[in-house]
Amino acid sequence: MIHGKSAQLINEQIGHEFSAFYQYIAVSTWCDSEALPEMSKYFAQQADEERAHAMKMVKFLSDTNRTVDFPALDAPKSDFGSVEGVVQLTYYQEFKVTDQIKAIYDAAAETNDRVTQNFLQWFLEEQVEEVASMDTLLKITRRAGNDLFRLEDYIAREGHPVVADA
């Protein structure tokens, strides 16, 4: 039902999604250790979304009778110099994931794999929201400067900036 190259790339992407999950858990834990409960909760929600994305891909491969391979994951970065560094890392991570999904979409297009292209459309739309969300959070973080109470207040007031169907 789907091209072998698509299955291979989606398997790789499952690893990337679980790595993003793992990284967000590390970020959430760091924020918790820095007494930033709202940021910790926010990044824990982001972790849950990444896990859900990986599982959606697992189900897709399973539904299309393809083997699911779970790659080993590298340890996430867990020591951060500042809150801005944390948010900047997650911002760049979302750009990287977007590029990875676009590459799978392009490979599916090259092999006329419309089923995979259709499946990935949701992820591409989701990534637009994720990048925008992290961009906003990075701007707010920079604006707050050393006043982390303002940042915590923003997150508490606004909640999760992007509500997505995971």
C-alpha positions as CSV (number, residue, x, y, z in Angstrom):
1,M,0.0,0.0,0.0
2,I,2.9,2.4,0.6
3,H,6.3,2.5,-1.0
4,G,9.2,0.8,0.8
5,K,11.2,4.0,0.9
6,S,8.3,5.8,2.6
7,A,8.2,3.0,5.2
8,Q,11.9,3.3,5.8
9,L,11.7,7.0,6.3
10,I,8.7,6.9,8.6
11,N,10.5,4.3,10.7
12,E,13.4,6.8,11.0
13,Q,10.9,9.5,11.8
14,I,9.4,7.5,14.6
15,G,12.9,7.6,16.2
16,H,13.1,11.3,15.7
17,E,9.6,11.8,17.3
18,F,10.6,9.6,20.3
19,S,13.9,11.6,20.5
20,A,11.8,14.8,20.6
21,F,9.6,13.3,23.3
22,Y,12.7,12.4,25.3
23,Q,14.2,15.9,24.8
24,Y,10.9,17.5,26.0
25,I,10.9,15.3,29.1
26,A,14.5,16.5,29.8
27,V,13.5,20.1,29.3
28,S,10.4,19.7,31.5
29,T,12.5,18.1,34.2
30,W,15.1,20.9,34.0
31,C,12.3,23.5,34.3
32,D,10.9,21.7,37.3
33,S,14.3,21.7,39.0
34,E,14.5,25.5,38.4
35,A,11.1,26.0,40.1
36,L,9.3,26.9,36.9
37,P,6.2,24.7,37.3
38,E,4.2,26.2,34.4
39,M,7.0,25.8,32.0
40,S,7.6,22.3,33.3
41,K,3.9,21.5,32.7
42,Y,4.0,23.1,29.2
43,F,7.0,21.1,28.1
44,A,5.5,17.9,29.6
45,Q,2.5,18.5,27.3
46,Q,4.8,19.0,24.4
47,A,6.4,15.6,25.2
48,D,3.0,14.0,25.3
49,E,2.3,15.4,21.8
50,E,5.6,14.1,20.4
51,R,4.9,10.6,21.8
52,A,1.4,10.7,20.3
53,H,3.0,11.7,16.9
54,A,5.3,8.7,17.1
55,M,2.5,6.4,17.9
56,K,0.4,7.7,15.1
57,M,3.2,6.8,12.7
58,V,3.5,3.4,14.3
59,K,-0.2,2.8,13.7
60,F,0.2,4.0,10.1
61,L,3.0,1.5,9.4
62,S,1.1,-1.3,11.1
63,D,-2.1,-0.5,9.2
64,T,-0.2,-0.6,5.9
65,N,1.4,-3.9,6.7
66,R,4.9,-2.5,7.2
67,T,7.4,-3.5,9.8
68,V,7.9,-1.1,12.6
69,D,11.5,-0.7,13.7
70,F,12.4,1.2,16.9
71,P,15.8,2.7,16.8
72,A,18.0,3.3,19.8
73,L,17.7,6.9,21.1
74,D,20.6,9.2,22.1
75,A,20.5,10.8,25.5
76,P,18.8,14.2,25.4
77,K,20.5,17.4,26.4
78,S,19.7,17.9,30.0
79,D,21.8,20.8,31.2
80,F,20.8,24.2,30.2
81,G,22.3,27.6,30.9
82,S,19.1,29.6,30.8
83,V,15.4,29.5,30.1
84,E,16.0,31.2,26.8
85,G,18.5,28.4,25.9
86,V,15.8,25.9,26.7
87,V,13.2,27.6,24.5
88,Q,15.7,28.2,21.7
89,L,16.6,24.5,21.7
90,T,13.0,23.5,21.4
91,Y,12.4,26.1,18.7
92,Y,15.2,24.7,16.6
93,Q,14.0,21.2,17.3
94,E,10.6,22.0,15.8
95,F,12.2,23.3,12.7
96,K,14.3,20.2,12.4
97,V,11.3,17.9,12.8
98,T,9.5,20.0,10.1
99,D,12.4,19.5,7.7
100,Q,12.4,15.8,8.4
101,I,8.7,15.4,7.6
102,K,9.0,17.5,4.5
103,A,11.8,15.2,3.3
104,I,9.5,12.2,3.8
105,Y,6.7,13.9,1.9
106,D,9.1,14.8,-0.9
107,A,10.4,11.2,-1.1
108,A,6.8,9.9,-1.2
109,A,6.0,12.4,-4.0
110,E,9.0,11.0,-6.0
111,T,7.6,7.5,-5.8
112,N,3.9,8.6,-6.4
113,D,3.1,7.3,-2.9
114,R,-0.2,9.3,-2.5
115,V,-1.2,7.3,0.7
116,T,1.9,8.5,2.5
117,Q,1.6,12.0,1.2
118,N,-2.0,12.2,2.4
119,F,-1.0,10.8,5.8
120,L,1.8,13.3,6.2
121,Q,-0.4,16.3,5.4
122,W,-1.7,16.4,9.0
123,F,1.9,16.4,10.3
124,L,2.9,19.3,8.0
125,E,0.0,21.3,9.3
126,E,0.8,20.4,12.9
127,Q,4.4,21.5,12.4
128,V,3.3,24.9,11.2
129,E,1.5,25.3,14.5
130,E,4.4,23.9,16.5
131,V,6.9,26.2,15.0
132,A,4.6,29.2,15.5
133,S,4.0,28.2,19.1
134,M,7.7,28.0,19.8
135,D,8.4,31.2,18.0
136,T,5.9,33.0,20.2
137,L,7.3,31.4,23.3
138,L,10.8,32.4,22.3
139,K,9.8,36.0,21.8
140,I,7.9,36.1,25.1
141,T,10.9,34.6,26.8
142,R,13.2,37.2,25.4
143,R,10.8,39.9,26.3
144,A,10.6,38.7,29.9
145,G,14.3,38.6,30.3
146,N,15.3,37.8,33.9
147,D,11.7,38.3,35.1
148,L,10.7,34.6,34.9
149,F,7.6,35.3,36.9
150,R,6.2,37.1,33.8
151,L,7.0,34.1,31.7
152,E,5.4,31.7,34.2
153,D,2.4,34.1,34.3
154,Y,2.1,34.1,30.6
155,I,2.1,30.4,30.3
156,A,-0.4,30.0,33.2
157,R,-2.7,32.6,31.7
158,E,-2.5,31.5,28.1
159,G,-2.2,27.8,28.7
160,H,-0.8,25.6,26.0
161,P,-0.3,28.2,23.1
162,V,-1.4,25.7,20.5
163,V,-4.2,23.1,21.0
164,A,-3.6,20.3,18.5
165,D,-5.2,17.0,17.8
166,A,-2.4,14.6,18.7
